[in-house]
């Protein structure tokens, strides 16, 4: 079978799969602090990719803010995830003090 015929049998990718890096669903606790501050906040990581992450929290964080994040799984076979991320999108979801934050990974720690 010619290569052009092989591609005809592969179903088209949906929108999410067209990204440069696949997102891994997480649904795990995340802790974070605005870079340079000592107060730590909690949230729930929704997904993670090679370039960024998405999490929910009750703390409003402005777009452009640098944030130190930590994801440590309780029954992990992997090292904790520690990085500096830049907030690129903030959405209010589900009412007062419930935010969905999208962030781009700037530096791994």
N, C-alpha and C positions, 0 to 999 in steps of 0.2 A: 504494500500500500504506500503510495506516495505521501510525502509529508503534508502536502496541501490537503489531501483527503483525511489525514488524521485530525487536523485542526477543525474540519467540518463536523466531527463527531464529539468534540468537547463542548459542553454547554457554556453559554456566555456567563461571565462572572457577574455577580450582582454588585451594587454600588460599593458596599463595604470592602469587597475583595479587591477593588481597583486601587486601594491605597498602596503606597510604597512598602509599608510594613503592616503585617497582620496584627490585629488587636487580640490580646488574650484576656478573656473574661476572668475577673479576679474575685469580686465579692468578699473582700477581707478588710480588716481594720487598717487604717492609715493614721499616722500622727504627723503633724507638721507645725512649723513655726516660720513666721516671716523672717527672712534672713536678717541677722543682727539683733533679733529680739529673743527673749528667754521664755515667753509664754508659749506653751504648747497646746495645740488644738487637736481634736480627734475627728475622724471622718470614716467613710466607707469607700474604699477603692472599687470602682466598677470595672475598669479595664486598663490594660497597660500594653504599650507597644515599644518598639525600639526608639521612637521619637518622642513619646509623650504618655500622658495618663489622664484618666477621668475619674473624679471622686466627688462624693457628696459630703457636705458638712453644714453645720449651723453657723459657721464663721464666714462672714462676708469678706472676701479678699478682692482687691481691685485688680483689674486687668493691668498687666505690666509689672506686677509685684513679683519679686524673687522669693521663693519659698523653699525651705529645707524640708524634704519629705523622708519618711521612714516607713517601710512596710516590713514587718517581721511576722512571719507565719508561725503559729504555735507548734505545729507538727511539721516543720519544714525540713526538707532535705537539701534546701538551697540556702545560701547566705542571705541575710537581710538586704533589702533594697534601700539604699541611701543615695539621694541625689538633690541637686539644686534644680528647681524647675521655674519656669516663667509662666505666669497665668496669662492665657490667651483668650479665654472666654469664661464668662460667669452668667449663669441663668438661675433665676428664682424658680424652684420647682416645688410643688406641693404646699405652697403657702408661706407664711412668715418664717424667717430664719431657717430656710432649707434651700441650700444652694448646690448647684452642680458646677464644678470647676474643671475646665479643660486646661492642661498645662503642657508646655514643651520642655523636654529634658535639656538642660543647659550644661550640666556637669555631673558626672558620677562621683560619689565620695568613696 
